[in-house]
């Protein structure tokens, strides 16, 4: 049965679809139902392929700026604008407050990994 209301706010559309469906001859109903099933299966079948990160090893004595470049290259599939707030805050802590580079880089790596996992649906 076709839902007439849903949490997504398609109540009016559902009612219209149900009304139209009821007005169709049986043959057209079967065609519409088959097409709806096709569309529903198409949406779920193949999510976009998300590439794995290219893990580049952290060199000894790496600076925070170089770490940002390395992580940006490793996680090239991420939208860097979504990372900007968190990464710039860490950069400021390092530059302005003297937070050790190793700690900042550890946290940067965790942030990039968390954003990747979220994008890939692994969280």
Beta strands, then each sheet from edge to edge (+ up, - down):
end
